[in-house]
Amino acid sequence: MKRIVFLFLLVVSFAAIAARAADSTQVNGWISDSMCGAKHAGTGSACVKKCIEGGMTPVFVDEGKKAVWSIDNPDAVKGFYGEHVTIHGTTDADKKSVHVDSVTAAK
């Protein structure tokens, strides 16, 4: 009986950790570069493109919080560098990263 209770608690603990670590979300913001981050939010598409072409990685800047999130799959935002976008994806608050499932121009 103790073994069953222990296994149940173990499964519930892992489920809680997984639920906390990854949240599916839709957020508006900008695609920027890892060097300049939020400085380009809404103003620097030419510089963002130049920085990414120069080796910086794309990042997502949350419109409301101006928080900078790394992008797990940077190819998903190709063509949106420096743009105001809406992303649908899975966030990992502990790593401050997002896995982009889809991206569209923000309205």
N, CA, C and O atoms as a MOPAC input file, in Angstrom:
PM7 MOZYME 1SCF
protein

 N      0.82400 1    -1.19500 1     0.00000 1
 C      0.00000 1     0.00000 1     0.00000 1
 C      0.86900 1     1.26000 1     0.00000 1
 O      0.56500 1     2.23200 1    -0.69100 1
 N      1.95100 1     1.23200 1     0.78200 1
 C      2.85000 1     2.38000 1     0.82400 1
 C      3.47400 1     2.63800 1    -0.53800 1
 O      3.68800 1     3.78500 1    -0.93000 1
 N      3.76100 1     1.56900 1    -1.24700 1
 C      4.37800 1     1.68400 1    -2.56800 1
 C      3.42600 1     2.37900 1    -3.54900 1
 O      3.85500 1     3.20200 1    -4.35700 1
 N      2.15200 1     2.04800 1    -3.47600 1
 C      1.15800 1     2.65700 1    -4.36300 1
 C      1.01700 1     4.14100 1    -4.06400 1
 O      0.96900 1     4.95700 1    -4.98400 1
 N      0.95100 1     4.49200 1    -2.80300 1
 C      0.84300 1     5.89800 1    -2.40800 1
 C      2.08900 1     6.66900 1    -2.86000 1
 O      1.98000 1     7.78500 1    -3.36800 1
 N      3.25600 1     6.07800 1    -2.67600 1
 C      4.50100 1     6.71500 1    -3.09000 1
 C      4.51100 1     6.95400 1    -4.59900 1
 O      4.86100 1     8.04700 1    -5.04300 1
 N      4.13700 1     5.96200 1    -5.38500 1
 C      4.10500 1     6.10900 1    -6.84000 1
 C      3.09000 1     7.16700 1    -7.27000 1
 O      3.35100 1     7.94400 1    -8.18800 1
 N      1.94900 1     7.19600 1    -6.61800 1
 C      0.94100 1     8.20000 1    -6.92600 1
 C      1.47700 1     9.61000 1    -6.67100 1
 O      1.32600 1    10.49900 1    -7.50900 1
 N      2.09600 1     9.80600 1    -5.52200 1
 C      2.66800 1    11.11200 1    -5.19600 1
 C      3.78100 1    11.49300 1    -6.16400 1
 O      3.90700 1    12.66300 1    -6.52700 1
 N      4.56500 1    10.55200 1    -6.57400 1
 C      5.63700 1    10.80000 1    -7.52800 1
 C      5.07700 1    11.26600 1    -8.87400 1
 O      5.57600 1    12.22900 1    -9.45600 1
 N      4.05800 1    10.59300 1    -9.35900 1
 C      3.42900 1    10.96400 1   -10.62600 1
 C      2.80000 1    12.34900 1   -10.53700 1
 O      2.96200 1    13.15800 1   -11.45100 1
 N      2.09600 1    12.63000 1    -9.47000 1
 C      1.46900 1    13.93700 1    -9.28300 1
 C      2.52900 1    15.03900 1    -9.21400 1
 O      2.32600 1    16.12000 1    -9.76600 1
 N      3.63800 1    14.78500 1    -8.55600 1
 C      4.71800 1    15.77400 1    -8.44700 1
 C      5.29600 1    16.09500 1    -9.81400 1
 O      5.48100 1    17.26500 1   -10.15000 1
 N      5.58200 1    15.07000 1   -10.60700 1
 C      6.12400 1    15.31000 1   -11.94700 1
 C      5.13200 1    16.04400 1   -12.84100 1
 O      5.53100 1    16.88700 1   -13.64500 1
 N      3.86200 1    15.73700 1   -12.71200 1
 C      2.84100 1    16.42000 1   -13.49900 1
 C      2.77100 1    17.89800 1   -13.12400 1
 O      2.61400 1    18.75000 1   -13.99900 1
 N      2.88500 1    18.20500 1   -11.85300 1
 C      2.84400 1    19.60100 1   -11.39300 1
 C      4.06300 1    20.37000 1   -11.89600 1
 O      3.94600 1    21.52300 1   -12.31400 1
 N      5.21000 1    19.74200 1   -11.85600 1
 C      6.42800 1    20.39900 1   -12.35000 1
 C      6.31500 1    20.65500 1   -13.83800 1
 O      6.65600 1    21.74700 1   -14.29100 1
 N      5.85500 1    19.70400 1   -14.60300 1
 C      5.71000 1    19.86100 1   -16.04500 1
 C      4.69800 1    20.94800 1   -16.37600 1
 O      4.92000 1    21.73500 1   -17.29500 1
 N      3.60100 1    21.00400 1   -15.65100 1
 C      2.58200 1    22.01700 1   -15.90000 1
 C      3.10300 1    23.41300 1   -15.58700 1
 O      2.74600 1    24.37100 1   -16.27300 1
 N      3.92900 1    23.54300 1   -14.57800 1
 C      4.48300 1    24.83500 1   -14.19300 1
 C      5.54700 1    25.28000 1   -15.18400 1
 O      5.64500 1    26.46600 1   -15.49900 1
 N      6.33100 1    24.35300 1   -15.67000 1
 C      7.46200 1    24.68700 1   -16.53500 1
 C      7.03800 1    25.08400 1   -17.93900 1
 O      7.71100 1    25.91100 1   -18.55300 1
 N      5.97700 1    24.54700 1   -18.46600 1
 C      5.59400 1    24.80400 1   -19.84700 1
 C      4.13100 1    25.20100 1   -19.92800 1
 O      3.24500 1    24.43500 1   -19.54800 1
 N      3.88400 1    26.41900 1   -20.43300 1
 C      2.53100 1    26.91800 1   -20.58100 1
 C      2.31400 1    27.33900 1   -22.02600 1
 O      3.11000 1    28.09300 1   -22.58500 1
 N      1.23400 1    26.85100 1   -22.62900 1
 C      0.89100 1    27.23800 1   -23.98500 1
 C      0.25900 1    28.62300 1   -23.91200 1
 O     -0.56200 1    28.89600 1   -23.03600 1
 N      0.65200 1    29.49800 1   -24.84700 1
 C      0.19700 1    30.87200 1   -24.74800 1
 C      0.12600 1    31.54900 1   -26.11000 1
 O      0.66800 1    31.04900 1   -27.09600 1
 N     -0.54500 1    32.68500 1   -26.15000 1
 C     -0.58700 1    33.57800 1   -27.30900 1
 C     -0.21700 1    34.95500 1   -26.80000 1
 O     -0.85500 1    35.47600 1   -25.88500 1
 N      0.82200 1    35.55100 1   -27.39400 1
 C      1.32300 1    36.84000 1   -26.90100 1
 C      1.69300 1    37.73900 1   -28.07000 1
 O      2.21100 1    37.27000 1   -29.08400 1
 N      1.42500 1    39.03200 1   -27.92500 1
 C      1.87700 1    40.02600 1   -28.89900 1
 C      3.22400 1    40.58100 1   -28.46800 1
 O      3.50600 1    40.70100 1   -27.27600 1
 N      4.04100 1    40.91300 1   -29.43700 1
 C      5.34300 1    41.50800 1   -29.14600 1
 C      6.14700 1    41.69600 1   -30.40500 1
 O      5.59300 1    41.76200 1   -31.50300 1
 N      7.44800 1    41.78300 1   -30.25100 1
 C      8.34700 1    42.02500 1   -31.37400 1
 C      9.41100 1    40.94600 1   -31.44000 1
 O      9.80000 1    40.36900 1   -30.42400 1
 N      9.87300 1    40.68400 1   -32.65200 1
 C     11.03100 1    39.83000 1   -32.83800 1
 C     12.22600 1    40.76300 1   -32.89300 1
 O     12.29200 1    41.65000 1   -33.74400 1
 N     13.16000 1    40.56500 1   -31.99400 1
 C     14.36900 1    41.38700 1   -31.91500 1
 C     15.58100 1    40.46800 1   -31.98000 1
 O     15.46600 1    39.29500 1   -32.33700 1
 N     16.74100 1    41.01100 1   -31.63200 1
 C     17.95800 1    40.20100 1   -31.63000 1
 C     18.52900 1    40.12400 1   -30.22100 1
 O     18.22200 1    40.95300 1   -29.36500 1
 N     19.36100 1    39.12000 1   -29.99600 1
 C     19.86200 1    38.85600 1   -28.64600 1
 C     20.80100 1    39.94100 1   -28.12700 1
 O     20.99700 1    40.04100 1   -26.91600 1
 N     21.37600 1    40.73800 1   -28.98400 1
 C     22.27800 1    41.78600 1   -28.51000 1
 C     21.49700 1    43.00600 1   -28.00100 1
 O     21.82800 1    43.56500 1   -26.95600 1
 N     20.48100 1    43.40600 1   -28.72900 1
 C     19.76400 1    44.63500 1   -28.37600 1
 C     18.46500 1    44.39800 1   -27.61100 1
 O     17.98700 1    45.29800 1   -26.92000 1
 N     17.89200 1    43.21200 1   -27.72300 1
 C     16.70100 1    42.87700 1   -26.95000 1
 C     15.57100 1    43.87100 1   -27.09600 1
 O     15.12900 1    44.14300 1   -28.21200 1
 N     15.09400 1    44.41800 1   -25.98900 1
 C     13.91700 1    45.29100 1   -25.97100 1
 C     14.18600 1    46.68300 1   -26.53000 1
 O     13.23700 1    47.43300 1   -26.76400 1
 N     15.44000 1    47.05400 1   -26.75200 1
 C     15.72800 1    48.38800 1   -27.29000 1
 C     15.10100 1    48.60100 1   -28.66500 1
 O     14.79600 1    49.73400 1   -29.03700 1
 N     14.90500 1    47.51700 1   -29.42300 1
 C     14.34900 1    47.63700 1   -30.77000 1
 C     12.84900 1    47.47300 1   -30.81900 1
 O     12.27000 1    47.53400 1   -31.90400 1
 N     12.20900 1    47.27300 1   -29.71800 1
 C     10.77100 1    46.97600 1   -29.71300 1
 C      9.99000 1    48.07000 1   -30.43400 1
 O      9.71500 1    49.12700 1   -29.86600 1
 N      9.64300 1    47.80900 1   -31.66900 1
 C      8.81700 1    48.72000 1   -32.44400 1
 C      9.55900 1    49.73200 1   -33.27400 1
 O      8.91800 1    50.52500 1   -33.96500 1
 N     10.89200 1    49.75100 1   -33.24600 1
 C     11.58900 1    50.80400 1   -33.97300 1
 C     12.75800 1    50.36100 1   -34.83700 1
 O     13.19200 1    51.12700 1   -35.69700 1
 N     13.27900 1    49.17500 1   -34.64900 1
 C     14.54300 1    48.87900 1   -35.29600 1
 C     14.59200 1    47.67000 1   -36.19600 1
 O     15.46900 1    46.82500 1   -36.01600 1
 N     13.68600 1    47.54200 1   -37.17000 1
 C     13.70000 1    46.32500 1   -37.97800 1
 C     14.96200 1    46.19800 1   -38.81600 1
 O     15.46300 1    45.08800 1   -38.98900 1
 N     15.48900 1    47.29300 1   -39.34100 1
 C     16.70700 1    47.21000 1   -40.15600 1
 C     17.89600 1    46.75800 1   -39.30900 1
 O     18.69700 1    45.93600 1   -39.75300 1
 N     18.01000 1    47.28400 1   -38.10900 1
 C     19.11200 1    46.91200 1   -37.22500 1
 C     18.96900 1    45.46300 1   -36.75400 1
 O     19.95800 1    44.73700 1   -36.65800 1
 N     17.73900 1    45.04800 1   -36.46100 1
 C     17.49500 1    43.66600 1   -36.03700 1
 C     17.95000 1    42.71000 1   -37.13700 1
 O     18.65400 1    41.73800 1   -36.86300 1
 N     17.55300 1    42.98000 1   -38.36700 1
 C     17.94600 1    42.13300 1   -39.49600 1
 C     19.46300 1    42.08600 1   -39.63500 1
 O     20.03500 1    41.01700 1   -39.84600 1
 N     20.11300 1    43.23300 1   -39.51800 1
 C     21.57000 1    43.29400 1   -39.64700 1
 C     22.25400 1    42.50900 1   -38.52000 1
 O     23.21900 1    41.78400 1   -38.76600 1
 N     21.76000 1    42.65100 1   -37.29800 1
 C     22.35700 1    41.94100 1   -36.16300 1
 C     22.18700 1    40.42900 1   -36.29600 1
 O     23.11600 1    39.67500 1   -36.00400 1
 N     21.01400 1    39.98100 1   -36.73100 1
 C     20.78400 1    38.54400 1   -36.88700 1
 C     21.63300 1    37.99100 1   -38.02500 1
 O     22.18700 1    36.89800 1   -37.91000 1
 N     21.74000 1    38.73400 1   -39.11700 1
 C     22.61100 1    38.31000 1   -40.21500 1
 C     24.06900 1    38.26100 1   -39.76400 1
 O     24.86500 1    37.50500 1   -40.32200 1
 N     24.42400 1    39.06100 1   -38.76100 1
 C     25.78000 1    39.10700 1   -38.23000 1
 C     26.06000 1    38.06200 1   -37.16000 1
 O     27.16100 1    38.02200 1   -36.61100 1
 N     25.08300 1    37.21900 1   -36.85800 1
 C     25.33300 1    36.12700 1   -35.92700 1
 C     24.55300 1    36.15600 1   -34.62800 1
 O     24.60900 1    35.19000 1   -33.86700 1
 N     23.82600 1    37.22800 1   -34.34700 1
 C     22.99500 1    37.26100 1   -33.14500 1
 C     21.78700 1    36.35100 1   -33.35700 1
 O     21.41400 1    36.06400 1   -34.49400 1
 N     21.18800 1    35.90500 1   -32.27600 1
 C     20.00900 1    35.04400 1   -32.39200 1
 C     18.74000 1    35.86800 1   -32.21200 1
 O     18.74400 1    36.86000 1   -31.48400 1
 N     17.64900 1    35.46200 1   -32.87400 1
 C     16.38800 1    36.17500 1   -32.67100 1
 C     15.82400 1    35.89400 1   -31.28100 1
 O     15.97500 1    34.79400 1   -30.75000 1
 N     15.17600 1    36.89700 1   -30.70000 1
 C     14.50600 1    36.78200 1   -29.40700 1
 C     13.11000 1    37.38300 1   -29.54900 1
 O     12.82800 1    38.11800 1   -30.49500 1
 N     12.24800 1    37.05800 1   -28.59500 1
 C     10.89700 1    37.61600 1   -28.57700 1
 C     10.79400 1    38.59800 1   -27.42800 1
 O     11.17700 1    38.28100 1   -26.30200 1
 N     10.27100 1    39.80600 1   -27.70700 1
 C     10.06900 1    40.82900 1   -26.67600 1
 C      8.57100 1    40.95500 1   -26.42300 1
 O      7.82400 1    41.39600 1   -27.29600 1
 N      8.14000 1    40.57000 1   -25.23400 1
 C      6.73600 1    40.64000 1   -24.83600 1
 C      6.28400 1    42.09100 1   -24.84500 1
 O      6.90000 1    42.94200 1   -24.20300 1
 N      5.20500 1    42.37500 1   -25.57400 1
 C      4.70100 1    43.74000 1   -25.73100 1
 C      4.31200 1    44.38900 1   -24.40700 1
 O      4.64000 1    45.55200 1   -24.17300 1
 N      3.62700 1    43.66500 1   -23.54600 1
 C      3.13700 1    44.23600 1   -22.29600 1
 C      4.20000 1    44.39700 1   -21.23500 1
 O      4.25200 1    45.41600 1   -20.54700 1
 N      5.05000 1    43.39100 1   -21.10000 1
 C      6.03900 1    43.38600 1   -20.02500 1
 C      7.41800 1    43.84200 1   -20.45500 1
 O      8.28200 1    44.07500 1   -19.61000 1
 N      7.64200 1    43.97300 1   -21.75400 1
 C      8.96600 1    44.28200 1   -22.31500 1
 C     10.00600 1    43.25800 1   -21.86100 1
 O     11.19700 1    43.55900 1   -21.79300 1
 N      9.54200 1    42.04600 1   -21.55100 1
 C     10.43100 1    40.95200 1   -21.15500 1
 C     10.99200 1    40.30600 1   -22.40900 1
 O     10.28800 1    40.15900 1   -23.40800 1
 N     12.25100 1    39.92300 1   -22.35600 1
 C     12.92800 1    39.30500 1   -23.49000 1
 C     12.98600 1    37.79800 1   -23.26600 1
 O     13.47300 1    37.33400 1   -22.23500 1
 N     12.48700 1    37.04300 1   -24.23700 1
 C     12.44100 1    35.58400 1   -24.18100 1
 C     13.29800 1    35.01800 1   -25.30100 1
 O     13.20100 1    35.47500 1   -26.44000 1
 N     14.13000 1    34.04000 1   -25.00300 1
 C     14.86600 1    33.36000 1   -26.06400 1
 C     13.88500 1    32.47900 1   -26.83500 1
 O     12.86000 1    32.05800 1   -26.29900 1
 N     14.21100 1    32.20500 1   -28.09800 1
 C     13.34400 1    31.39800 1   -28.95200 1
 C     14.03200 1    30.06800 1   -29.20100 1
 O     15.12900 1    30.02400 1   -29.75900 1
 N     13.38600 1    28.97600 1   -28.78500 1
 C     13.95300 1    27.62800 1   -28.92900 1
 C     14.13500 1    27.21300 1   -30.38000 1
 O     15.08200 1    26.49900 1   -30.71000 1
 N     13.24400 1    27.65200 1   -31.23600 1
 C     13.26800 1    27.27100 1   -32.65100 1
 C     13.29000 1    28.54400 1   -33.52300 1
 O     12.26100 1    28.92300 1   -34.08300 1
 N     14.45600 1    29.20200 1   -33.63800 1
 C     14.53900 1    30.49700 1   -34.30800 1
 C     14.11000 1    30.49700 1   -35.77400 1
 O     13.72700 1    31.54700 1   -36.29000 1
 N     14.16000 1    29.36400 1   -36.45500 1
 C     13.71700 1    29.33500 1   -37.85000 1
 C     12.22600 1    29.62800 1   -37.98200 1
 O     11.77000 1    30.02500 1   -39.05400 1
 N     11.46800 1    29.44000 1   -36.92000 1
 C     10.02300 1    29.67900 1   -36.95200 1
 C      9.68000 1    31.15700 1   -37.13700 1
 O      8.57600 1    31.48000 1   -37.57700 1
 N     10.60700 1    32.05900 1   -36.80700 1
 C     10.32200 1    33.49200 1   -36.90700 1
 C     11.05200 1    34.15200 1   -38.07600 1
 O     11.02200 1    35.37400 1   -38.22300 1
 N     11.70100 1    33.34500 1   -38.89900 1
 C     12.40000 1    33.87200 1   -40.08100 1
 C     11.38100 1    34.61500 1   -40.94700 1
 O     10.28400 1    34.11400 1   -41.19500 1
 N     11.74400 1    35.78600 1   -41.39300 1
 C     10.82400 1    36.60500 1   -42.18000 1
 C     10.05500 1    37.60600 1   -41.33900 1
 O      9.33500 1    38.44300 1   -41.88200 1
 N     10.19600 1    37.53400 1   -40.01600 1
 C      9.49100 1    38.45400 1   -39.11400 1
 C     10.46900 1    39.29100 1   -38.28300 1
 O     10.05600 1    39.92300 1   -37.31000 1
 N     11.74400 1    39.30800 1   -38.64400 1
 C     12.74800 1    40.04100 1   -37.87000 1
 C     12.39200 1    41.52300 1   -37.78000 1
 O     12.19400 1    42.19100 1   -38.79400 1
 N     12.31500 1    42.02400 1   -36.54500 1
 C     11.99200 1    43.42600 1   -36.30600 1
 C     10.51300 1    43.74900 1   -36.38500 1
 O     10.12700 1    44.90600 1   -36.21300 1
 N      9.68500 1    42.76500 1   -36.63900 1
 C      8.25100 1    42.98700 1   -36.84100 1
 C      7.45400 1    42.84600 1   -35.55000 1
 O      7.87500 1    42.18000 1   -34.60400 1
 N      6.28400 1    43.49500 1   -35.53900 1
 C      5.30600 1    43.36400 1   -34.45800 1
 C      4.47300 1    42.13600 1   -34.78900 1
 O      3.83400 1    42.08700 1   -35.84000 1
 N      4.47200 1    41.14100 1   -33.90300 1
 C      3.87100 1    39.84400 1   -34.21000 1
 C      3.00500 1    39.32800 1   -33.06400 1
 O      3.05900 1    39.82500 1   -31.93900 1
 N      2.21300 1    38.32300 1   -33.38800 1
 C      1.50500 1    37.51800 1   -32.39500 1
 C      2.07300 1    36.12300 1   -32.51200 1
 O      2.05700 1    35.52500 1   -33.58800 1
 N      2.57800 1    35.60100 1   -31.40100 1
 C      3.09800 1    34.23900 1   -31.42700 1
 C      2.17700 1    33.33300 1   -30.62600 1
 O      1.58300 1    33.74000 1   -29.62800 1
 N      2.07600 1    32.11400 1   -31.08200 1
 C      1.40900 1    31.03400 1   -30.35900 1
 C      2.52300 1    30.06000 1   -30.05700 1
 O      3.24500 1    29.63200 1   -30.95800 1
 N      2.66700 1    29.70800 1   -28.78700 1
 C      3.75400 1    28.80600 1   -28.45600 1
 C      3.69300 1    28.33400 1   -27.02100 1
 O      2.73700 1    28.58100 1   -26.28600 1
 N      4.76400 1    27.63900 1   -26.65500 1
 C      4.88300 1    27.09200 1   -25.31600 1
 C      6.02900 1    27.78800 1   -24.60900 1
 O      7.16300 1    27.78300 1   -25.08900 1
 N      5.73000 1    28.38200 1   -23.47500 1
 C      6.75600 1    29.10600 1   -22.72500 1
 C      7.32500 1    28.23400 1   -21.61900 1
 O      6.65600 1    27.34800 1   -21.08700 1
 N      8.56600 1    28.51000 1   -21.29300 1
 C      9.22800 1    27.87600 1   -20.15500 1
 C      9.73300 1    29.01200 1   -19.27600 1
 O     10.78400 1    29.59200 1   -19.54600 1
 N      8.98300 1    29.32700 1   -18.22600 1
 C      9.30300 1    30.46800 1   -17.36800 1
 C     10.65300 1    30.31500 1   -16.68000 1
 O     11.35000 1    31.30600 1   -16.46200 1
 N     11.03000 1    29.09100 1   -16.33500 1
 C     12.30700 1    28.88000 1   -15.66100 1
 C     13.48800 1    29.21200 1   -16.57100 1
 O     14.48800 1    29.77100 1   -16.11900 1
 N     13.37200 1    28.87000 1   -17.84300 1
 C     14.44900 1    29.12200 1   -18.80300 1
 C     14.27500 1    30.45600 1   -19.51400 1
 O     15.16600 1    30.89300 1   -20.24200 1
 N     13.13300 1    31.10400 1   -19.30700 1
 C     12.79600 1    32.36000 1   -19.98300 1
 C     12.89400 1    32.16700 1   -21.50000 1
 O     13.51400 1    32.95500 1   -22.21500 1
 N     12.24500 1    31.06900 1   -21.96600 1
 C     12.29100 1    30.75000 1   -23.38900 1
 C     10.89000 1    30.41400 1   -23.89400 1
 O      9.97500 1    30.13600 1   -23.11900 1
 N     10.75600 1    30.45000 1   -25.21000 1
 C      9.49100 1    30.12600 1   -25.85500 1
 C      9.78200 1    29.23900 1   -27.06300 1
 O     10.74500 1    29.45700 1   -27.79700 1
 N      8.92700 1    28.23700 1   -27.24800 1
 C      8.95700 1    27.41100 1   -28.45200 1
 C      7.79200 1    27.89100 1   -29.29900 1
 O      6.63700 1    27.72000 1   -28.91100 1
 N      8.07500 1    28.48900 1   -30.45000 1
 C      7.05600 1    29.10600 1   -31.29600 1
 C      6.39000 1    28.03900 1   -32.16000 1
 O      7.04400 1    27.36200 1   -32.95300 1
 N      5.06700 1    27.90400 1   -31.98900 1
 C      4.28800 1    26.99300 1   -32.82500 1
 C      3.84700 1    27.68800 1   -34.10000 1
 O      3.85800 1    27.08900 1   -35.17600 1
 N      3.45300 1    28.97400 1   -33.98100 1
 C      3.07500 1    29.75800 1   -35.15500 1
 C      3.29800 1    31.24000 1   -34.85900 1
 O      3.28800 1    31.67000 1   -33.70600 1
 N      3.49700 1    31.99700 1   -35.91200 1
 C      3.71200 1    33.43600 1   -35.78800 1
 C      2.96500 1    34.12500 1   -36.91900 1
 O      2.99100 1    33.67900 1   -38.06600 1
 N      2.28900 1    35.23500 1   -36.57000 1
 C      1.57700 1    36.03400 1   -37.55700 1
 C      1.82900 1    37.50300 1   -37.26000 1
 O      2.18100 1    37.86900 1   -36.13800 1
 N      1.64500 1    38.34200 1   -38.27500 1
 C      1.75600 1    39.78200 1   -38.05700 1
 C      0.67400 1    40.22200 1   -37.09200 1
 O     -0.47800 1    39.81000 1   -37.23100 1
 N      1.01700 1    41.04600 1   -36.12100 1
 C      0.03700 1    41.51600 1   -35.12700 1
 C     -0.91300 1    42.51000 1   -35.77700 1
 O     -0.55300 1    43.24100 1   -36.69900 1
 N     -2.13200 1    42.51200 1   -35.26800 1
 C     -3.15200 1    43.42700 1   -35.79800 1
 C     -3.25800 1    44.64600 1   -34.94700 1
 O     -4.06300 1    45.53200 1   -35.23500 1

